[in-house]
Amino acid sequence: MLDIKALIQTMIEPLIEFPEDFEIKVVEGEEFTEYHLHLNPEDIGRVIGRRGRVIRSIRTIVYSIRQRGQKRSKIIVQDDATDQLEDE
């Protein structure tokens, strides 16, 4: 079985300046497996890229490696500010 979390980590780590703040949380749903990327606010722009090109490319790779019968994947980019807003 493919380790999608490791694949995402391998693609993201070279892009960021604060790897100590990078974390991937996996949330299993009925239809999707969600990969929540928690990043330092300064790294979010690098991961998203101009007009979303970088994150779109990463999503395309992750979506394309899904095996038959496996749940679909979603990648969600989050930062500490987003988490604080959701908690309030």
Residue, then its C-alpha position, 0 to 999 in steps of 0.5 A: m500500500l502507498d504511504i501518501k503521508a510520506l509522499i506529501q512530506t517528501m514533496i513539501e519539506p524542500l519548499i519550506e523554511f521551518p520544517e520544525d513547524f510542519e505537521i501532517k494530520v490524517v483524518e479518515g472520513e467515509e468518502f475521503t482521507e484528509y491530509h491537513l498540512h499545518l505550516n508556519p505562516e511564512d511557509i504557506g505562500r511557498v506551499i501554495g505557490r503563485r495562483g495555487r500552482v504548487i499545491r495544485s500540482i501536489r494535489t494532482i500527484v496525490y489524486s492520481i496515485r489512488q488505487r482502485g477501491q481506495k478512498r479519495s484524498k484531500i489536502i487541506v493547508q492550515d496554519d496556526a491562525t486558521d486553527q485559532l479562528e476555528d477554535e473561537 
